Structure formats: C-alpha cells, structure tokens
Amino acid sequence: MADFRCTHCGATGLQTGFVMDSGQYSQGFANWVEGALERGVFGGAKLSGRPRWEIDAYRCPRCFHLELFAGRPA
C-alpha cells in the first residue's frame, strides 16, 4: 500500500498496481509518452526519439478512483 491520499475522496492506503496494455506487440504494461499524440503513416503513434516513462498506478480502496504517476524513465 502507498502512503498517498486519494485526491477524489481523501482516503489513505491506496493499492499499488499498473495499467496493462494487451495490444498486439505490447510489452504488457503501458508507458506515458511526452508530447501530443502524433500518428504515423499506418495510424500508429510516432514514438521515435520521444521520452517514455513507466506509469505507477494506485487504486483507492474506498471510492476506486485511480491515481497515475509517471515517475521513472522506461
């Protein structure tokens, strides 16, 4: 459990988790990418040279609100 406080209801004891990505060619988890979404020729996101960060996710046990933080480079 994290020592964070829910920004929605104020509860403490948020549960640690992650945001899963189960799409084709995914690594099983999602990343935060800096900048606005730009699409390539085939419709996928342009990622070349753009910083990526791991997403830490926390779930409130009282109201189920999710808190997301991008704290570590991917």
Beta strands, then each sheet from edge to edge (+ up, - down):
strand 1: 2-5
strand 2: 12-17
strand 3: 31-33
strand 4: 52-59
strand 5: 66-73
sheet 1: 1+ 2- 4+ 3-
sheet 2: 1+ 2- 4+ 5-
end
